[in-house]
Amino acid sequence: MTEQQTGFTLPRKVSILGAGKSGMAAARYLSKRNIDIFVSDTCSMKDLDFRLAANELAHVPHEAQEHTEKVLVADLIVLSPGIAADIPLLQTARKKGIAVWSEIELAYRVCKPPIVAVTGSTGKSTTVGLLHSMVQKSDRQSVLAGNIGFPAISQLPKLPPDGLGIVEMSSFQLETIVAFKPKIAAITNILKNHLDRYRSEKEYFSAKKRIIMNMGPDDYLLLNLHDVKLRRWAEDLGSKVQVVYFGDKPVAGDCCWIDGDDIWCVLDGTRAVAGSLKQMQLSGNHNRINACAAALMAHLSGISPNAVSEGIAAFGGLEHRMEFVAEKNGIAYYNDSKSTTAESIREAVGAFGNRRIYLIAGGKDKGCDFSVVNKAVQAHVKKVLTIGEASRRIIQTWSNLTLVEKSPTLEEAVRMASQEAQAGDVVILSPGCSSFDMFCGFEERGRVFKDAVLTIRENAADA
């Protein structure tokens, strides 16, 4: 589906603010359509020149090291989610009547396939991954896009009109939607998060709520039954959208729940099996709840229970999310670099039963409440090796619960853990923080961890 088919006309001049994945994808899309674009990023000129050349955009006018008023010579600004939407330059843009959109908004305007969107503090990536696996087992096409790492503007245009766009959305991306409207939206949970960007938890929650901004009574909002904040919010929604809860027990009205290994749904008074968890590869009750949410979205999208069950069985997890890396001398190494909240640490260290955990945690401090992990740390963690900006708060919070030691680098933390751990133990990177104090993203952090683990294995093998 093209922009002509949707009735949307691309603006003549577009500025791209931020030259990361989403910015480069938007620039490629617009450049191929002969739109005048300008790229602005705060990285070095050498770095920006390299990125543009790698994306066949070396000819595009650009600026580096700072964002200047050159950005304002545009009809539209496409904003990277890593840049706050209220910086002075963007305030000036809005006063001048220049639209400021996320890359997802642009993708929605030009393509408009049916969209299922997922947001929340944790579980987003696993939930959309499970849903995509379910749809792949059916006769319907789908793509994964958004915060999971695949820019929407590079994915959604691939879909036929009857395909399904599965979009993971962060609060940052939701800040700059305008017309974006999913048919089905799910919120996995709302936890204390991103307080380095937002002035309060309320402001963070408000950004998440924007997912239903354009939805109506014929659209579905799926909410985690076990999240008190979400249930309280739902009480105030009235007939704005159709609310359906998911969780580990049924409630009055429309809902989806887990009974043993079966997933059941009640919609408009009709009860049906939506799928089975019997062959699920992922461990942990939190992942069963994620699967329940995905099954509900699939059910509402017309995906059969058999396809749902097969999709659950086939899904082995995502890279950087509880990803098994290697085992050496009986010590297992797991990469959970996608963990950016304290609650995700809690789920990670609790997933291995009675095995002793060497936990590598820390990174850019987003203001998470690390005390929510206290019981899990005390029960499961033999030692914490901290990295990055958040080390001081982690040490203050957990030093009376278990052994805690600061490491100068992630590689050194891996080395220290491998020297102390014994057969049967688990070494896991589950940072509970964003990565931008030390890395360019959680993907790089995860790759560095895996490289460090594999290097240790090779050295041990050569000894």
GUFITOR-484360 format. One line per 5 residues: number of its first residue (from 0); their letters; for each residue x, z, y of N, C-alpha, C. Coordinates in steps of 0.1 Angstrom, whole numbers. Atoms other than C-alpha are relative to their C-alpha. Example, Ala and Ser with C-alpha at 12.3 -4.5 7.8 and 13.67 -1.06 7.14 Angstrom:
<lozas>
0> as> 9 0 -12 123 78 -45 9 0 12; -9 0 -11 137 71 -11 -8 8 11
</lozas>
This chain:
<lozas>
0> mteqq> 8 0 -12 0 0 0 9 0 12; -9 1 -12 15 -10 34 -7 6 12; 6 -6 -12 10 3 69 -12 -9 5; 11 9 -4 -12 -28 76 -13 4 -8; 12 -3 8 -35 -18 47 -7 13 4
5> tgftl> 6 -13 -4 -40 17 61 -6 0 14; 5 1 -13 -48 5 95 9 7 11; -10 -7 -9 -18 24 110 10 -10 5; -11 9 -6 6 5 133 12 8 3; -12 -7 -3 41 17 134 4 -1 15
10> prkvs> -4 1 -14 54 26 169 12 -9 1; -11 10 -2 80 3 185 14 7 0; -13 -7 -1 107 30 192 -2 14 -7; 0 -13 7 114 60 169 13 6 1; -12 -8 1 140 87 172 -1 9 -12
15> ilgag> -1 -8 12 152 104 140 8 12 4; -7 -12 -4 162 140 147 4 7 -13; -5 -5 12 184 151 118 3 -11 -10; -5 11 8 204 129 95 2 4 -15; 0 -4 14 197 146 62 -7 -10 -9
20> ksgma> 7 9 9 178 132 32 -12 -6 6; 12 5 -5 145 129 49 2 -9 12; -3 8 -12 159 116 82 6 -14 -4; -5 13 4 179 89 64 -10 -9 -7; 10 7 6 150 79 43 -10 -6 10
25> aaryl> 8 5 -11 128 75 74 7 -11 7; -7 11 -7 155 55 91 1 -13 -8; -1 12 9 159 32 61 -14 -8 0; 13 6 0 121 26 60 -3 -7 13; 3 6 -13 118 19 97 9 -11 3
30> skrni> -10 11 -2 149 -2 99 -4 -13 -7; 4 12 8 136 -26 72 -12 -6 6; 12 6 -7 105 -31 94 3 -3 14; -4 5 -14 125 -40 125 -5 9 11; 3 -10 -10 116 -8 143 13 4 7
35> difvs> -12 -5 -7 140 3 171 1 15 -3; -2 -14 3 154 36 159 13 5 6; -12 -7 -5 179 61 172 1 13 -8; -3 -12 8 195 88 151 8 10 7; -7 -11 -6 206 122 164 2 11 -10
40> dtcsm> -3 -11 9 224 149 145 11 8 6; -10 -9 -6 246 179 153 13 0 -8; -12 1 8 272 170 127 11 -7 8; -10 7 -7 305 154 137 -3 -15 -1; 2 14 0 306 117 146 5 -7 -12
45> kdldf> -6 5 13 328 110 116 -10 1 -11; 10 -3 11 302 126 93 -12 -9 1; 12 8 -2 273 108 109 3 -15 -3; -4 14 3 291 74 108 0 -2 -15; -1 1 15 297 80 71 -14 -1 -6
50> rlaan> 14 -1 5 260 89 64 -7 -13 3; 7 12 -4 247 59 83 6 -12 -8; -5 11 8 271 35 66 -4 0 -14; 4 -2 14 262 49 32 -14 -5 -2; 14 4 0 226 41 40 -3 -14 6
55> elahv> 1 13 -6 233 6 54 -6 0 13; 6 -2 -13 224 18 88 11 1 11; -11 -1 -10 258 15 106 -3 -6 13; 4 7 -13 242 -8 132 -9 8 9; 11 -8 -7 217 19 143 7 8 11
60> pheaq> -6 -8 -11 224 35 177 -2 15 -4; 0 -14 4 232 72 172 8 9 9; -8 -10 -7 246 104 187 3 12 -10; -4 -11 8 264 133 171 4 13 8; -5 -13 -6 274 170 178 -11 7 8
65> ehtek> 11 -6 -7 243 176 199 -12 -10 2; 12 8 -3 207 164 206 -1 -1 15; 1 2 -15 205 149 241 -14 -7 3; 12 6 -4 177 134 261 -2 -15 -4; 1 14 5 185 100 246 -12 -1 -11
70> vlvad> 10 -1 10 161 112 219 -14 -3 6; 13 2 -7 132 110 244 -4 -14 3; 3 15 -3 134 72 248 -6 -5 -13; 6 3 12 109 69 220 -15 2 1; 14 -3 1 72 67 211 -3 11 -10
75> livls> 2 -10 11 77 90 181 13 6 -3; -12 -7 5 102 116 170 -3 5 -14; 1 -4 14 106 121 132 10 12 -2; -8 -13 -1 119 157 128 4 4 -14; -5 -7 12 141 171 100 -6 14 -1
80> pgiaa> 5 -13 1 126 202 85 10 11 3; -10 -10 -3 159 220 91 1 3 15; 0 -2 -15 153 218 129 -13 6 4; 12 -7 -4 129 242 145 -9 -9 9; 9 9 -8 98 224 160 -2 4 14
85> dipll> 3 -5 -14 98 244 192 13 0 9; -11 0 -8 133 237 205 -3 -6 14; 4 5 -13 133 229 243 -1 -15 1; 1 14 0 140 192 237 -13 -5 -5; 13 5 5 109 188 216 -12 5 8
90> qtark> 11 -4 -10 88 208 241 -1 -10 11; 0 10 -11 99 183 267 -7 -13 -6; 5 13 6 90 154 243 -15 1 0; 14 -1 1 55 167 238 -7 -1 14; 5 1 -14 50 171 276 0 -14 5
95> kgiav> 0 14 -3 59 135 279 -9 -9 -8; 10 8 8 33 125 253 7 -6 -12; -7 6 11 59 117 226 -4 8 -13; 4 -6 12 45 125 191 13 5 -7; -11 -6 8 67 148 169 -6 2 -14
100> wseie> 5 0 13 61 143 132 11 4 -10; -9 -1 12 76 154 99 1 -14 -7; -1 13 7 88 126 77 -12 -1 -10; 12 1 9 59 135 53 -12 -5 8; 11 5 -8 35 128 81 1 -15 2
105> layrv> -2 14 -1 50 94 86 -4 -7 -13; 3 6 13 48 87 49 -15 0 -3; 15 -1 2 11 98 48 -7 -11 9; 6 10 -8 3 75 77 1 -14 -5; -3 14 4 18 44 62 -5 -3 -14
110> ckppi> 3 3 14 8 48 26 -14 5 -4; 13 -6 4 -21 72 20 -5 -2 -14; 5 -1 14 -23 74 -18 -7 13 -1; 5 -14 3 -43 103 -32 11 10 -1; -11 -10 0 -22 134 -26 -4 13 -4
115> vavtg> 1 -14 4 -19 167 -43 12 7 6; -11 -6 -7 2 191 -22 1 15 -5; -2 -13 4 18 224 -32 10 7 10; -9 -8 -8 33 251 -10 0 14 -5; -1 -14 5 42 288 -13 14 4 2
120> stgks> -13 -5 -2 72 310 -12 9 -2 -12; -8 3 13 83 306 -49 -9 -7 -9; 8 7 10 72 285 -78 -4 -15 4; 4 13 -4 66 253 -58 6 -11 -8; -7 11 7 92 231 -75 -4 -1 -14
125> ttvgl> 4 0 14 83 242 -110 -14 -5 -2; 14 4 1 46 237 -104 -2 -15 2; 1 15 -2 50 201 -90 7 -7 -12; -6 7 11 74 193 -118 -8 0 -12; 9 -1 11 50 205 -144 -12 -10 2
130> lhsmv> 12 9 -3 21 185 -128 5 -14 -2; -6 13 2 43 154 -127 1 -4 -15; -2 2 15 51 158 -164 -13 -2 -6; 13 2 6 14 161 -172 -5 -14 3; 5 13 -3 5 130 -153 7 -12 -7
135> qksdr> -8 10 7 33 110 -169 -5 -1 -14; 6 1 14 16 118 -203 -13 -7 0; 12 7 -1 -15 101 -190 2 -15 3; -2 14 -4 -22 65 -180 0 -2 15; 0 0 -15 -19 73 -143 14 1 5
140> qsvla> -14 0 -6 12 67 -122 0 12 10; -2 -10 -10 26 95 -101 15 0 5; -14 -2 -5 57 103 -79 1 14 5; -3 -13 -6 73 135 -69 6 -2 14; -6 2 -14 81 139 -32 0 13 8
145> gnigf> 0 -11 -9 88 163 -4 11 10 -2; -11 -11 0 107 196 -4 8 1 -13; -7 0 13 117 191 -41 12 -8 1; -13 8 -2 144 167 -28 -2 -15 1; 2 14 -1 128 133 -28 -9 -3 12
150> paisq> 8 2 -12 117 122 7 -13 -8 -3; 13 6 3 80 112 7 0 -15 4; 0 14 -5 87 80 27 7 -10 -10; -6 8 10 109 68 -2 -7 -1 -13; 7 -1 12 85 77 -29 -15 -5 0
155> lpklp> 14 3 0 49 74 -19 -3 -15 1; 3 15 0 51 36 -11 1 -7 -13; -1 6 14 59 30 -48 -13 1 -7; 12 -2 8 24 41 -58 -11 -11 2; 12 9 -2 -6 18 -65 -11 9 6
160> pdglg> 11 -8 -6 -39 28 -48 -6 11 -8; 6 -10 8 -50 47 -78 10 10 -6; -10 -9 4 -17 66 -83 -2 14 6; 1 -13 -5 -11 102 -75 13 5 7; -12 -5 -7 13 115 -49 1 15 -1
165> ivems> -2 -15 3 26 150 -59 11 4 10; -9 -4 -11 41 166 -28 2 15 1; -4 -14 -3 60 199 -25 2 1 15; -1 -2 -15 57 212 11 6 13 4; -5 -12 -6 78 238 29 -8 4 12
170> sfqle> 7 -4 -12 65 258 58 6 -9 12; -6 8 -11 90 238 80 -6 -14 1; 6 13 0 75 205 70 -15 1 5; 14 -1 -5 40 218 76 -2 2 15; 0 -2 -15 49 227 112 -4 -12 7
175> tivaf> 1 12 -8 48 191 122 -9 -11 -7; 10 10 5 19 175 102 -10 -1 11; 11 3 -10 -9 160 123 -13 -4 -7; 12 5 7 -33 140 101 1 2 -15; -2 -1 15 -18 148 67 -11 8 -6
180> kpkia> 11 -6 6 -46 157 44 0 -3 -16; 1 2 15 -43 163 6 -14 2 -5; 13 -2 6 -73 161 -16 0 13 -7; -2 -13 6 -60 191 -35 12 7 5; -12 -8 -5 -37 218 -21 0 13 -8
185> aitni> -2 -12 7 -23 247 -40 11 9 8; -10 -9 -6 -5 278 -26 4 10 -11; -4 -8 12 15 296 -53 1 15 4; -1 -14 -4 21 328 -33 5 0 15; -6 -2 -13 31 342 1 8 13 0
190> lknhl> -9 -11 1 61 365 2 8 1 13; -9 -2 -12 84 379 29 11 -10 -1; -10 11 1 106 349 37 2 -7 13; -4 8 -11 123 328 63 -2 7 14; 0 -8 -12 124 356 89 12 -3 9
195> dryrs> -10 5 -9 155 340 103 -5 -11 9; 6 11 -8 133 312 116 -13 4 7; 13 -4 -5 99 329 121 1 14 6; 0 -13 -6 93 359 144 -6 11 -7; 7 -10 8 71 376 119 -5 -6 -13
200> ekeyf> 7 5 12 55 374 85 -13 -8 3; 12 7 -4 23 364 102 2 -14 4; -3 14 -5 39 334 119 4 -9 -12; -4 8 12 54 323 85 -13 -3 -8; 12 2 7 20 327 68 -9 -11 8
205> sakkr> 7 10 -8 4 307 97 5 -14 -3; -5 13 3 27 278 90 -5 -5 -14; 5 4 13 17 278 53 -15 -4 0; 15 3 -1 -20 278 62 -3 -14 5; 3 13 -6 -16 245 80 -2 -11 -11
210> iimnm> 3 10 11 -18 228 46 -14 -4 -1; 15 3 1 -56 229 49 -5 -5 13; 4 3 -14 -57 219 86 -10 -11 0; 9 12 0 -74 185 79 -9 -1 -12; 8 0 12 -91 194 46 -14 3 3
215> gpddy> 14 -3 -2 -129 196 43 -7 5 -12; 8 -6 10 -157 208 21 1 -7 -14; -1 7 12 -151 181 -5 14 1 -6; -14 -2 4 -114 191 -9 2 13 -7; -3 -12 7 -99 218 -31 12 7 4
220> lllnl> -11 -9 -3 -77 247 -22 1 10 -12; -2 -8 12 -62 264 -52 9 12 4; -7 -12 -4 -50 300 -47 4 9 -12; -5 -10 10 -30 325 -68 -9 12 1; 9 -12 0 -55 352 -78 7 13 2
225> hdvkl> -7 -13 0 -28 378 -79 7 3 14; -6 -2 -13 -17 374 -42 -11 5 9; 10 -7 -9 -36 398 -20 -2 -7 13; 1 7 -13 -28 379 12 -8 -12 -1; 7 12 1 -42 347 -1 -15 3 -3
230> rrwae> 14 -3 3 -74 364 -14 -7 5 13; 6 -5 -13 -80 381 20 -2 -12 9; 2 12 -8 -75 347 38 -12 -8 -5; 11 8 6 -99 330 14 -14 5 4; 12 -6 -4 -126 354 24 -5 -5 14
235> dlgsk> 3 5 -14 -125 340 60 -2 -15 1; 1 14 0 -126 304 50 -14 -6 0; 13 5 0 -163 300 45 -1 -12 -8; 1 12 7 -172 265 35 10 -11 5; -10 9 -5 -141 250 51 5 -9 -12
240> vqvvy> -4 7 12 -128 240 16 -6 7 -12; 4 -6 12 -137 246 -20 12 8 -6; -11 -9 4 -115 276 -31 -2 2 -15; -1 -2 14 -105 278 -68 12 9 -3; -11 -9 3 -84 307 -81 6 -4 -13
245> fgdkp> -7 1 13 -58 305 -108 8 13 -3; -7 -13 3 -42 334 -127 -1 3 -15; 0 -3 15 -41 353 -160 -13 7 -4; 13 -5 3 -78 363 -159 -11 -7 7; 10 7 -8 -111 348 -149 -6 9 11
250> vagdc> 8 -7 -11 -131 357 -118 -13 -7 2; 13 6 -3 -166 350 -106 2 -13 8; -1 13 -7 -170 314 -94 10 -9 -6; -9 10 5 -147 285 -98 14 6 -2; -13 -6 2 -114 295 -114 7 -7 -12
255> cwidg> -7 5 11 -87 286 -139 9 12 -5; -8 -11 5 -70 312 -162 6 -2 -14; -6 1 13 -49 318 -192 -6 10 -10; 6 -8 11 -64 332 -224 9 -2 -12; -9 3 11 -37 336 -250 10 -11 4
260> ddiwc> -8 12 -3 -20 302 -251 -9 -11 6; 9 10 -5 -50 283 -238 -3 2 15; 4 0 -14 -58 274 -202 -14 -5 2; 15 2 -2 -95 275 -193 -3 -2 15; 5 2 -14 -113 262 -162 -15 2 0
265> vldgt> 14 0 -3 -147 269 -148 -2 -7 14; 2 7 -13 -158 244 -121 -15 -4 0; 15 3 -2 -194 241 -108 -8 5 -13; 7 -6 11 -205 263 -137 4 -6 -14; -4 6 13 -189 241 -164 13 5 -5
270> ravag> -13 -5 6 -163 257 -187 6 -10 -9; -7 10 8 -137 236 -203 15 4 -2; -14 -2 2 -102 238 -218 8 -10 8; -8 9 -8 -76 223 -195 13 -3 -6; -13 3 6 -46 225 -217 5 12 -8
275> slkqm> -6 -11 9 -23 246 -240 14 3 4; -14 -4 -3 9 266 -234 8 2 -13; -6 -3 12 17 268 -271 15 -5 -2; -14 6 2 48 245 -269 8 0 13; -7 -1 -13 59 255 -234 14 5 -2
280> qlsgn> -14 -4 2 97 256 -231 4 11 10; -4 -10 -10 99 277 -199 -4 14 -4; 4 -14 3 99 315 -203 -4 7 13; 5 -9 -11 84 342 -181 -14 -2 4; 14 1 -3 49 350 -171 -2 -8 13
285> hnrin> 1 7 -13 55 336 -136 -1 -15 -3; 1 14 3 60 302 -152 -13 -4 -7; 13 3 6 28 305 -172 -10 -1 11; 9 1 -12 10 311 -139 2 -14 7; -3 13 -6 28 280 -125 -7 -11 -8
290> acaaa> 6 10 9 16 260 -155 -15 0 2; 14 -1 -1 -19 273 -150 -4 -8 13; 3 7 -13 -19 260 -113 1 -15 -2; -2 14 2 -5 227 -124 -11 -6 -9; 11 5 9 -31 223 -152 -13 -1 8
295> lmahl> 12 0 -8 -59 231 -127 1 -13 9; -1 12 -9 -46 204 -103 -2 -13 -9; 1 12 9 -43 179 -133 -15 -1 -4; 15 1 4 -79 188 -144 -8 -6 11; 7 5 -12 -92 182 -109 3 -15 3
300> sgisp> -4 14 -2 -74 149 -109 -4 -9 -11; 5 8 11 -90 137 -141 10 -2 -12; -10 0 11 -60 143 -164 -5 7 -12; 6 -6 12 -70 150 -200 7 13 -5; -6 -11 5 -63 183 -217 12 -3 -9
305> navse> -11 4 9 -41 165 -243 13 -3 9; -11 4 -9 -19 150 -215 6 13 7; -5 -12 -6 -17 184 -198 9 8 -10; -7 -7 10 -6 201 -231 14 -7 -3; -13 8 3 20 173 -238 9 1 12
310> giaaf> -9 -1 -12 33 175 -202 7 14 0; -6 -14 0 38 213 -205 11 1 -11; -10 -1 11 56 209 -238 13 -8 3; -12 9 -3 79 181 -225 8 5 12; -7 -4 -12 89 199 -193 10 11 -3
315> ggleh> -11 -10 3 123 216 -198 5 7 12; -5 -6 -12 127 227 -162 7 -9 9; -7 8 -11 144 215 -130 14 4 1; -14 -3 -3 180 212 -121 0 11 11; -1 -11 -10 190 243 -101 -11 11 -1
320> rmefv> 10 -10 2 160 263 -114 1 5 -14; -2 -6 13 169 286 -143 6 -11 -10; -6 11 8 190 257 -156 12 5 -8; -11 -4 9 212 264 -186 12 -9 2; -12 8 -3 247 253 -178 9 -1 -13
325> aekng> -9 0 12 269 263 -208 0 14 -6; -3 -12 6 278 290 -232 14 0 -6; -14 -1 4 314 302 -239 2 14 -5; -3 -14 5 325 331 -261 -13 9 0; 13 -8 0 288 341 -264 -6 4 13
330> iayyn> 5 -2 -14 283 343 -226 -7 -12 5; 8 11 -4 255 322 -213 0 -1 16; 0 2 -15 256 307 -177 -12 -8 4; 12 6 -5 225 298 -158 1 -2 15; 0 4 -14 221 280 -125 -14 1 6
335> dskst> 13 -1 -7 192 292 -104 2 -1 15; -4 1 -14 205 280 -71 -13 -3 9; 12 3 -8 169 270 -60 -6 14 4; 5 -13 -4 162 308 -58 4 3 14; -3 -3 -14 159 315 -21 -9 12 5
340> taesi> 7 -13 -4 137 347 -21 4 11 -9; -3 -12 9 142 382 -34 -9 0 -12; 9 0 12 112 378 -57 5 -10 -10; -5 9 11 128 348 -74 12 6 -7; -11 -7 7 158 370 -82 -7 9 -11
345> reavg> 7 -9 9 134 395 -98 -5 -8 -12; 5 8 11 119 368 -120 12 -5 -9; -11 6 8 153 354 -130 6 11 -8; -7 -10 8 169 387 -141 -9 6 -10; 9 -5 9 138 397 -159 -3 -9 -12
350> afgnr> 4 11 9 137 365 -180 8 1 -13; -10 0 12 164 375 -206 -2 12 -9; 2 -11 9 149 405 -223 10 11 3; -10 -11 -1 175 432 -230 14 -4 2; -14 5 -2 206 410 -224 5 5 13
355> riyli> -6 -5 -12 230 423 -198 2 -11 10; 0 11 -10 230 403 -166 12 3 10; -9 1 -11 259 395 -143 -6 -9 11; 8 7 -10 241 384 -111 9 -4 12; -6 4 -12 256 363 -84 -11 -3 11
360> aggkd> 10 1 -10 235 367 -53 5 0 14; -4 0 -14 236 362 -15 1 -14 6; 0 12 -7 239 335 11 -5 2 14; 5 -1 -14 223 329 45 -12 10 0; 10 -10 0 202 360 53 -12 -4 7
365> kgcdf> 13 4 -6 166 351 59 -9 12 2; 8 -11 -2 154 386 62 -9 5 -12; 8 -4 12 140 390 26 2 15 -2; 0 -14 3 132 424 14 6 2 -14; -7 -1 13 158 429 -14 -4 12 -8
370> svvnk> 4 -12 8 143 463 -24 -11 -3 -10; 10 3 10 115 445 -42 6 -3 -14; -7 3 13 141 437 -69 7 13 -6; -7 -12 4 153 473 -72 -2 3 -15; 3 -4 13 136 481 -105 6 -10 -10
375> avqah> -6 10 9 147 448 -121 15 1 0; -15 -1 -1 183 452 -109 4 12 -9; -3 -13 7 184 488 -123 -2 -2 -15; 3 1 14 169 477 -156 8 -10 -7; -6 11 7 187 445 -163 14 -4 4
380> vkkvl> -12 6 -6 218 439 -141 12 10 -2; -12 -8 2 252 452 -152 9 0 12; -8 0 -12 269 440 -121 -5 -11 9; 3 10 -10 261 421 -89 12 -4 7; -10 6 -8 286 398 -73 -6 -7 12
385> tigea> 7 5 -12 276 391 -37 9 -11 7; -7 10 -8 285 360 -16 -7 -2 13; 6 4 -12 279 350 19 -5 10 10; 5 -8 -11 261 364 50 -8 12 -4; 9 -10 4 236 385 31 7 11 -8
390> srrii> -7 -10 9 263 405 12 -2 14 5; 0 -14 -5 262 435 35 -14 6 -4; 13 -6 3 224 440 31 -2 2 -15; 2 -1 15 225 434 -7 8 13 -5; -8 -12 4 253 460 -11 -7 13 4
395> qtwsn> 7 -12 -5 234 485 10 -12 3 -8; 12 -2 8 203 480 -11 2 3 -14; -1 -1 14 216 479 -46 12 8 -5; -12 -7 4 249 498 -46 -2 13 -8; 3 -13 7 232 530 -59 -7 -3 -13
400> ltlve> 8 3 12 215 511 -87 9 -6 -11; -9 6 10 243 492 -104 13 -3 7; -13 4 -6 279 479 -98 -2 -12 9; 1 11 -10 281 457 -67 14 -2 6; -13 4 -6 312 438 -55 -2 -13 8
405> ksptl> 0 12 -8 316 413 -28 11 -10 -4; -10 10 3 333 380 -36 1 -10 12; -2 9 -12 349 357 -10 -6 -14 -1; 5 13 2 336 325 -26 -9 0 -13; 8 1 12 311 314 -52 9 -3 -13
410> eeavr> -10 2 11 340 301 -74 6 12 -5; -7 -13 3 357 335 -73 -10 9 -7; 10 -9 6 324 352 -82 -2 -5 -15; 1 5 14 321 330 -113 12 4 -8; -12 -5 7 357 338 -123 -1 14 -3
415> masqe> 1 -14 3 351 375 -119 -10 4 -10; 11 -3 10 319 375 -139 5 -4 -14; -5 5 13 335 354 -167 10 10 -6; -10 -9 5 363 379 -170 -5 13 -5; 6 -13 3 341 410 -172 -11 -1 -11
420> aqagd> 12 1 9 311 397 -192 5 -1 -15; -3 -1 14 310 401 -230 -10 -9 -7; 9 8 8 294 381 -258 -14 6 0; 14 -4 -1 256 383 -255 -5 2 14; 4 -2 -14 257 387 -217 -4 -13 6
425> vvils> 4 12 -8 243 363 -191 6 1 14; -5 1 -14 259 352 -159 -9 -10 7; 10 8 -7 233 338 -135 3 0 15; 0 2 -14 235 324 -100 -15 -1 4; 14 0 -5 202 334 -84 1 7 14
430> pgcss> -5 -5 -13 211 338 -47 -11 8 8; 10 -7 -8 177 349 -32 1 -3 14; -3 3 -14 189 333 0 2 -15 1; -3 14 -2 193 299 16 15 -2 -1; -14 3 3 226 282 13 9 -4 12
435> fdmfc> -7 7 -11 235 270 47 11 8 7; -12 -7 -6 261 297 56 13 -5 -7; -12 4 8 284 282 29 -1 -14 -5; 2 13 6 269 249 17 -10 -8 8; 10 9 -7 249 219 29 -14 1 -6
440> gfeer> 13 -2 6 220 228 6 1 6 -14; 0 -7 13 210 245 -26 6 -9 -11; -6 9 10 220 214 -46 15 1 0; -15 -1 0 256 216 -35 4 13 -5; -3 -13 5 256 253 -42 -1 0 -15
445> grvfk> 2 0 15 243 247 -77 11 -8 -7; -10 9 5 268 219 -83 14 8 0; -12 -7 0 297 241 -72 0 11 -11; 1 -10 11 285 269 -96 3 -7 -13; -2 7 13 283 244 -125 14 -4 -2
450> davlt> -14 4 1 317 230 -117 9 11 -3; -9 -12 2 332 265 -116 -2 5 -15; 2 -5 14 316 274 -150 7 -10 -9; -6 9 9 327 242 -166 16 0 1; -14 -1 -2 362 246 -152 6 12 -8
455> irena> -4 -12 7 364 281 -167 0 -3 -15; 1 4 14 353 267 -200 12 -8 -5; -11 8 4 380 241 -200 13 8 0; -12 -9 -1 407 266 -190 1 9 -13; 0 -9 12 396 289 -218 3 -8 -13
460> ada> -2 8 12 396 261 -243 15 -4 -1; -14 4 0 431 251 -233 10 12 -2; -9 -12 0 445 287 -234 5 1 -15
</lozas>
